[in-house]
């Protein structure tokens, strides 16, 4: 299974996209991007829910 996220689905206008076979690693990469590019340094339950709701799963 491949997990994919287009940041623009959460933060309109952002062209970054991520994919990984490990959802936890995907979320770590997204968190680093959120801090570096969007200034989001605290991942609240609401932020996590917004991101998790936009992650798409596809067959490997």
N, C-alpha and C positions, 0 to 999 in steps of 0.2 A: 504494500500500500504506500502511495506517495501522498503526502500532505502538502497542500499549496495555499499560499495566502498572497493576495494582491493588496499591498498596503493602502492603495487608493480606495479600496472597499471600506476601510475604516477611517482613513484620513484623506478625504477628497483632494485630488490634485497630486498626490504622491505617486510616482511611477515605479517605486521599488516593488519587487516581488520576491517571494521566497518559496523554496520547496525542499523537502527532506523526507526520508523514509521514517525518521524518528520524530514524532510530534513534540517531544520535550526539547529536542535540539532545535527544531523549527522555532518554538516559542522563545528559546534563548537568543537565537539570531534576531528575531523580531524585537525582543526587549532591547538588545544592543542598538538596533536601528532606531527604535523609538527614542532612546536616550540621546543618541548622537545627532539625529536629524530632526527630531520633533521636540526635544527638551523634556520628554516624559521620563522621569527617573523613578517614579513610584508606580508600580503596577498594582492598582487597586483591583478588588474583585469585579468592579464595573468595567474597567479597562480590559481585564482578562476575558470577561464574558463577551464584550464587543468583538475582540479579536477572535476568540474561539468560535463565535457564531459565523465568522466569515471564512474559516478554514474549510477548504474543499478536499475531499479524499478521492483519489483516483487509483485504479489498479496500476501496479508497478510494471 
